[in-house]
Amino acid sequence: MQCKLCGYIFDETKKPETCNHCMGSSCNKIKCPNCGYEVLPEFKIESKLINFLKRRIKSGNK
């Protein structure tokens, strides 16, 4: 998986140690080991709309 914030590529199946702010070990968030950005598993795959908008922005709205 590639972090959406910093771009670091990591294996999302290797869960890091429990976060300090999590109350239990049942947290299902995926956390970037590089910057700490967290995402819920259901949001790791972007929607077609988000991908379309990213392409439009990168192409300079052509």
N, C-alpha and C positions, 0 to 999 in steps of 0.2 A: 504494500500500500504506500502511496505517496501522500505526505502531509500536505493539506490544502493551504497551510499557513507558511511553512518554511521550505517545502519542497523535498524534505528528507524522505528517503525511501527506506521502509522497514517492514518487518514481518509482523502483521497484526495479530497473528495467532499466538505470539509470545507475549503474554500479559505481564506488564511491569509490576513491581511491588505495589501494594495498596497505596493509593493516594492519601495524603494527610487529611484532606477534606472529606474523604468518603467515610461514611459511618460503618460500612461493612464490606466484606469481601465479595458481595453479590453485585457489585458495580459492573455494568456491561459496556461501559464506554471504552473506546479505543483511544489510547493516549500516545502521542508522538514522543518517543524517547529523547528526541533532540530538543524540542521547544516546549513540550508539555501541552500542546493544543489537544483538546478532547473532542471526539465526535461520537454520536450514537451509531451503532452498527447499521441501522436502517438508513442513515444519511450518508454512508460512505460511497454509495453509488449515486452519482449526480443524475438529475432528471434531464431529459432531452432539451427542455427549455433552457436550463442553466448552461448546458453545453452550447446551444445555439447562440445565446447571448454572449458567451465568452468568445466565440468565433467572430461575431460581429464587432466586438470591441477591439479584438486583435487586428482585424482587417481594416480598421479605421472607418467603420460604418459604410463600406462601399456597397 
